[in-house]
Amino acid sequence: MSASRKALKHNAFIKNAPKKILLVAVFLPSSLVDIRLKDPLQIYLNRIGGELKIVTANKCEYNDLLWADILIVHRETSLETVGIMSIAQRLGIPVVYDTDDWLAGLPSWSSTYHQTLKQIAIMEQVIATAARVTCTTQCLKEQLLKHTDKIEIVPNIIPKTEKLYDAKSKQFDENCSLIVSSSDTIVLDFLMPVIEKICQLFPKIKVIAIGKIADKFNNITSNLTQYQQCSPQEFSYIIGGIDNAIGLIPLDDSLFSSCKSPVKYYHYTSCGVITVASKVRPYIDYIHSGKDGFLVDNTLDAWSEAITKLISDVSYRTMLLSNAQKTWLEFGCDETAIAGWDKAFHGLPKPFARTKY
């Protein structure tokens, strides 16, 4: 078992940043792993001259653990993962468990509900025994504190690319497109009538549906484009190529949804898309409504009025995007990742002399 942070002596902490990070994931390739860990960790390691190795649990070998300074276990876990952690701990390798969702609170409509339900007991054991637990938001941390006090917040980020979209070149007329995307099942009941109403008010409006929810938009309008689930890079390419785009982020007020991160807001912003989101956590904690995005109650009138205003007011859209870009660059970009992981790794137990079996 891992000791509480308060029980560790000061001389048991490492001061130097880990140069060799081993990440064990459930599935590869994975968009979730790329956004949450691969991309930001690579930014961090590029800064300090380190290396990142990513393997699945069934491909993780003993030599991988001997190589590593730090082991990170991501999100879903298994008995195989517990075995890998046990070996790492015997080798004196600090183990970090990372999650970006409150998996113990998955709603029944989630596409991963049933498979994750079976893993909760194992996940709770992993949380309790890890040297450090990392998560995305304060709300999620509050839930994890029920199991451990060794938690650091590492926000989800969207890295900055060489191309930073100019607000005026992306939002310049009323020929708008509404974008709805999700890599999971989401509740769309209150949003579908909104989109239908907007399509009636603005017959030329385009609707872009991306991900597992794309098929739900069949027959909603003749100006519909659908894309199936895609990588973060493909997603950026798709939405970055759409001018006058308004990204819609519907979200219910469940505890599970409240523990999510605002990474979709950052992703939209990085590609020149302005955002309308439900007035619930996490978005009320990150978006200043009317300044760098738009927050609305989950009603037909509230969503319809917000979208109508944005379509009609080009200069307002330009202002929102410009401010949103500043918010993203300050709170959801490269430096945020570097600072977050640096803080997470600081103070981990010293690796002791490694022994062979």
C-alpha positions as CSV (number, residue, x, y, z in Angstrom):
1,M,0.0,0.0,0.0
2,S,1.1,3.5,-0.6
3,A,1.5,5.9,2.3
4,S,-0.5,9.1,2.7
5,R,1.4,12.2,1.5
6,K,1.5,13.5,5.1
7,A,3.3,10.3,6.2
8,L,6.2,10.7,3.8
9,K,9.4,12.2,5.1
10,H,10.9,15.2,3.3
11,N,14.0,13.3,2.4
12,A,12.0,10.7,0.5
13,F,11.1,13.2,-2.2
14,I,12.8,13.5,-5.6
15,K,13.9,16.9,-6.7
16,N,15.0,16.3,-10.3
17,A,12.4,15.9,-13.1
18,P,11.9,12.3,-14.4
19,K,13.5,11.9,-17.8
20,K,12.0,8.5,-18.8
21,I,8.3,8.3,-18.5
22,L,6.5,5.0,-19.2
23,L,2.8,5.3,-19.9
24,V,0.6,2.2,-19.8
25,A,-2.8,2.6,-21.6
26,V,-5.7,0.3,-22.2
27,F,-6.1,0.9,-25.9
28,L,-3.8,2.2,-28.6
29,P,-4.1,4.2,-30.8
30,S,-6.4,6.4,-28.6
31,S,-7.5,10.0,-29.2
32,L,-8.1,10.2,-25.4
33,V,-4.5,9.2,-24.7
34,D,-3.2,11.6,-27.3
35,I,-5.1,14.6,-25.9
36,R,-4.8,13.9,-22.2
37,L,-1.2,12.4,-22.0
38,K,0.8,11.8,-25.1
39,D,0.8,15.4,-26.5
40,P,1.2,17.3,-23.3
41,L,3.8,14.9,-21.9
42,Q,5.8,15.2,-25.1
43,I,5.7,19.0,-24.7
44,Y,7.0,18.6,-21.1
45,L,9.7,16.1,-22.0
46,N,10.9,18.2,-25.0
47,R,11.5,21.0,-22.5
48,I,13.7,18.9,-20.2
49,G,15.2,16.6,-22.8
50,G,13.4,13.4,-21.7
51,E,11.8,10.4,-23.4
52,L,8.2,9.0,-23.5
53,K,7.3,5.3,-24.1
54,I,3.7,4.3,-24.5
55,V,2.6,0.6,-24.3
56,T,-0.6,-1.3,-23.6
57,A,-0.8,-3.4,-20.5
58,N,-0.6,-6.7,-22.4
59,K,2.6,-5.4,-24.2
60,C,4.4,-4.0,-21.2
61,E,7.6,-5.9,-20.5
62,Y,9.9,-6.1,-17.5
63,N,12.6,-4.2,-19.4
64,D,10.2,-1.3,-20.0
65,L,9.9,-1.0,-16.2
66,L,13.6,-1.2,-15.7
67,W,14.0,1.7,-18.2
68,A,11.4,4.0,-16.6
69,D,11.8,6.7,-14.0
70,I,8.1,7.1,-13.6
71,L,5.1,4.8,-14.5
72,I,1.8,6.5,-15.4
73,V,-1.3,4.3,-15.5
74,H,-4.2,5.9,-17.4
75,R,-8.0,5.9,-16.7
76,E,-9.4,2.3,-17.1
77,T,-7.6,-0.3,-15.2
78,S,-7.4,-4.1,-15.0
79,L,-5.8,-6.9,-12.9
80,E,-3.0,-6.8,-15.5
81,T,-2.5,-3.2,-14.7
82,V,-2.4,-3.9,-11.0
83,G,0.3,-6.5,-11.6
84,I,2.4,-4.0,-13.6
85,M,2.0,-1.5,-10.8
86,S,3.1,-4.0,-8.2
87,I,6.3,-4.8,-10.1
88,A,7.0,-1.1,-10.6
89,Q,6.6,-0.5,-6.9
90,R,9.0,-3.3,-6.0
91,L,11.5,-1.8,-8.4
92,G,11.1,1.6,-6.6
93,I,9.4,3.3,-9.5
94,P,6.8,5.9,-8.5
95,V,3.4,5.1,-9.9
96,V,1.0,7.9,-11.1
97,Y,-2.6,7.1,-11.8
98,D,-4.2,9.6,-14.1
99,T,-7.9,10.1,-14.9
100,D,-9.9,12.8,-16.7
101,D,-13.4,11.5,-15.8
102,W,-15.2,10.5,-12.6
103,L,-15.6,6.9,-13.8
104,A,-17.3,5.8,-10.6
105,G,-20.1,8.2,-11.5
106,L,-20.7,7.2,-15.1
107,P,-24.3,7.7,-16.2
108,S,-26.2,4.7,-17.7
109,W,-26.4,6.4,-21.1
110,S,-22.6,6.5,-21.5
111,S,-21.3,4.1,-24.1
112,T,-18.6,2.9,-21.7
113,Y,-21.0,2.5,-18.7
114,H,-21.2,-1.3,-18.5
115,Q,-17.5,-2.1,-19.2
116,T,-16.3,0.5,-16.7
117,L,-18.8,-0.6,-14.0
118,K,-16.8,-3.9,-13.7
119,Q,-13.5,-2.0,-13.2
120,I,-14.5,0.3,-10.4
121,A,-13.2,-1.8,-7.6
122,I,-9.9,-2.3,-9.3
123,M,-9.7,1.4,-10.1
124,E,-10.3,2.3,-6.4
125,Q,-7.4,0.0,-5.4
126,V,-5.1,1.6,-8.0
127,I,-6.1,5.1,-6.7
128,A,-5.4,4.1,-3.1
129,T,-1.9,2.6,-3.8
130,A,-0.5,5.0,-6.4
131,A,2.2,7.4,-5.3
132,R,0.3,10.3,-7.0
133,V,-3.1,10.7,-8.6
134,T,-3.5,13.3,-11.3
135,C,-6.8,14.7,-12.6
136,T,-8.1,17.6,-14.7
137,T,-10.3,19.8,-12.5
138,Q,-11.1,20.8,-9.0
139,C,-14.5,19.2,-9.2
140,L,-13.0,15.9,-10.1
141,K,-10.3,16.2,-7.4
142,E,-13.1,16.7,-4.8
143,Q,-14.5,13.2,-5.8
144,L,-11.1,11.6,-5.8
145,L,-10.3,12.9,-2.3
146,K,-12.7,10.3,-1.0
147,H,-9.9,7.7,-1.8
148,T,-6.6,9.5,-1.5
149,D,-5.0,12.8,-0.5
150,K,-2.1,12.6,-3.0
151,I,-3.8,14.5,-5.8
152,E,-2.5,17.1,-8.2
153,I,-4.6,18.9,-10.9
154,V,-3.1,18.7,-14.4
155,P,-5.5,20.5,-16.7
156,N,-6.3,19.1,-20.1
157,I,-4.8,21.2,-22.9
158,I,-4.7,21.7,-26.6
159,P,-1.2,22.4,-27.8
160,K,-0.4,25.6,-29.8
161,T,0.5,25.0,-33.4
162,E,2.5,27.2,-35.7
163,K,-0.8,28.4,-37.2
164,L,-2.8,30.7,-34.9
165,Y,-6.1,31.7,-36.6
166,D,-6.8,35.4,-36.9
167,A,-10.3,36.1,-35.4
168,K,-11.3,38.4,-38.3
169,S,-10.3,35.9,-40.9
170,K,-12.4,33.1,-39.2
171,Q,-15.5,35.1,-38.2
172,F,-16.5,37.6,-40.9
173,D,-20.1,37.1,-42.2
174,E,-23.5,35.5,-41.5
175,N,-22.9,32.3,-43.5
176,C,-22.5,30.3,-40.3
177,S,-22.0,26.6,-39.5
178,L,-23.2,24.9,-36.3
179,I,-20.8,22.2,-35.1
180,V,-21.8,19.4,-32.6
181,S,-19.3,16.7,-31.8
182,S,-18.8,14.0,-29.2
183,S,-16.6,10.9,-28.8
184,D,-19.2,9.5,-26.4
185,T,-23.0,9.3,-26.3
186,I,-24.4,12.5,-24.9
187,V,-27.9,13.8,-24.1
188,L,-29.1,15.8,-27.1
189,D,-32.8,15.9,-26.3
190,F,-33.0,19.6,-25.6
191,L,-30.6,20.5,-28.4
192,M,-32.3,18.9,-31.4
193,P,-35.4,21.1,-31.3
194,V,-33.0,24.1,-31.0
195,I,-31.1,23.2,-34.2
196,E,-34.4,22.5,-36.0
197,K,-35.6,25.9,-35.1
198,I,-32.4,27.6,-36.1
199,C,-32.5,25.8,-39.5
200,Q,-36.0,27.2,-40.1
201,L,-35.0,30.7,-39.1
202,F,-31.8,30.6,-41.2
203,P,-32.4,28.3,-44.2
204,K,-28.7,28.6,-45.3
205,I,-27.2,27.6,-42.0
206,K,-25.0,24.5,-42.2
207,V,-24.9,21.8,-39.5
208,I,-21.7,19.7,-39.0
209,A,-22.1,16.6,-36.8
210,I,-18.9,14.7,-35.7
211,G,-18.4,11.5,-33.8
212,K,-20.7,8.9,-32.3
213,I,-23.7,11.3,-32.3
214,A,-23.4,12.1,-36.0
215,D,-26.2,9.6,-37.0
216,K,-28.7,11.3,-34.7
217,F,-28.8,14.3,-37.1
218,N,-30.1,12.4,-40.1
219,N,-32.8,14.4,-41.9
220,I,-32.5,17.4,-39.7
221,T,-31.5,19.7,-42.6
222,S,-30.4,19.3,-46.2
223,N,-27.3,21.4,-45.3
224,L,-25.9,18.6,-43.1
225,T,-22.3,17.2,-43.1
226,Q,-21.5,14.1,-41.0
227,Y,-18.2,12.7,-39.9
228,Q,-17.6,9.6,-37.9
229,Q,-15.2,9.4,-34.9
230,C,-11.8,10.8,-35.9
231,S,-8.4,11.5,-34.4
232,P,-7.6,14.9,-32.7
233,Q,-5.5,15.9,-35.7
234,E,-8.3,15.0,-38.2
235,F,-10.8,16.9,-36.0
236,S,-8.6,20.0,-36.0
237,Y,-8.3,19.7,-39.8
238,I,-12.1,19.5,-40.2
239,I,-13.2,22.3,-38.0
240,G,-10.2,24.5,-38.8
241,G,-11.4,24.5,-42.4
242,I,-14.8,25.9,-41.5
243,D,-15.3,29.7,-41.4
244,N,-17.9,31.4,-39.3
245,A,-18.2,28.3,-37.2
246,I,-20.2,28.1,-33.9
247,G,-19.4,25.1,-31.7
248,L,-22.3,23.8,-29.6
249,I,-21.4,22.0,-26.3
250,P,-24.6,20.6,-24.7
251,L,-24.1,19.1,-21.3
252,D,-26.4,18.0,-18.5
253,D,-25.8,19.0,-14.9
254,S,-25.0,15.5,-13.5
255,L,-22.0,14.9,-11.2
256,F,-20.3,12.9,-14.0
257,S,-20.6,15.8,-16.5
258,S,-19.5,18.3,-13.9
259,C,-16.2,16.5,-13.5
260,K,-15.3,16.8,-17.1
261,S,-12.7,19.2,-18.4
262,P,-13.2,22.2,-20.7
263,V,-10.9,20.7,-23.4
264,K,-13.5,20.9,-26.1
265,Y,-13.8,24.6,-25.6
266,Y,-10.0,24.9,-26.0
267,H,-10.1,22.7,-29.1
268,Y,-12.8,24.7,-30.7
269,T,-11.0,28.0,-29.9
270,S,-7.7,26.8,-31.2
271,C,-9.3,26.2,-34.6
272,G,-11.1,29.5,-34.8
273,V,-14.5,28.3,-33.6
274,I,-16.6,30.2,-31.0
275,T,-18.4,28.3,-28.4
276,V,-21.9,28.1,-26.9
277,A,-22.0,25.8,-23.9
278,S,-24.5,24.7,-21.3
279,K,-24.4,26.8,-18.2
280,V,-23.1,24.0,-16.0
281,R,-19.7,22.8,-14.6
282,P,-17.1,22.6,-15.9
283,Y,-17.9,25.4,-18.4
284,I,-19.1,27.9,-15.8
285,D,-15.7,27.6,-14.1
286,Y,-13.7,28.4,-17.3
287,I,-15.9,30.5,-19.7
288,H,-16.7,34.1,-19.0
289,S,-20.1,34.3,-20.7
290,G,-20.4,37.1,-23.1
291,K,-16.7,37.7,-23.1
292,D,-14.9,34.6,-24.4
293,G,-17.8,32.3,-25.0
294,F,-21.5,32.0,-24.4
295,L,-23.2,30.1,-21.5
296,V,-26.9,29.2,-21.7
297,D,-29.5,27.4,-19.7
298,N,-30.7,24.1,-21.2
299,T,-33.9,25.4,-22.7
300,L,-35.1,25.9,-26.2
301,D,-35.4,29.7,-25.9
302,A,-32.0,30.2,-24.2
303,W,-30.1,28.2,-26.8
304,S,-32.1,29.7,-29.7
305,E,-31.6,33.3,-28.6
306,A,-27.9,32.8,-28.1
307,I,-27.3,31.2,-31.5
308,T,-29.5,33.7,-33.2
309,K,-27.5,36.6,-31.7
310,L,-24.2,35.1,-32.7
311,I,-25.3,34.4,-36.3
312,S,-26.5,38.0,-36.7
313,D,-23.7,39.8,-34.9
314,V,-20.4,39.3,-36.8
315,S,-18.4,41.8,-34.7
316,Y,-19.5,40.1,-31.5
317,R,-18.4,36.8,-32.8
318,T,-15.0,38.2,-33.7
319,M,-14.6,39.7,-30.2
320,L,-15.6,36.4,-28.5
321,L,-13.0,34.4,-30.6
322,S,-10.3,36.9,-29.9
323,N,-10.9,36.8,-26.2
324,A,-11.3,33.0,-26.2
325,Q,-7.9,32.6,-27.8
326,K,-6.3,34.6,-25.0
327,T,-8.1,32.4,-22.4
328,W,-6.9,29.2,-24.2
329,L,-3.3,30.4,-24.5
330,E,-3.2,31.3,-20.8
331,F,-5.0,28.4,-19.2
332,G,-5.2,25.5,-21.7
333,C,-2.1,25.5,-23.8
334,D,1.6,24.4,-23.7
335,E,2.8,26.2,-20.6
336,T,-0.2,24.9,-18.6
337,A,0.9,21.3,-19.4
338,I,4.5,21.9,-18.5
339,A,3.6,23.6,-15.1
340,G,1.0,20.9,-14.3
341,W,3.2,17.9,-14.9
342,D,6.1,19.5,-13.2
343,K,4.0,20.0,-10.1
344,A,2.6,16.5,-10.3
345,F,6.1,14.9,-10.5
346,H,7.6,17.1,-7.8
347,G,7.8,15.4,-4.4
348,L,7.3,11.8,-5.6
349,P,9.1,9.2,-3.5
350,K,12.8,8.6,-4.4
351,P,13.4,5.5,-6.5
352,F,15.4,3.1,-4.3
353,A,17.9,0.6,-5.6
354,R,16.2,-1.8,-8.0
355,T,16.4,-5.5,-7.3
356,K,16.0,-8.5,-9.6
357,Y,13.6,-11.3,-9.0
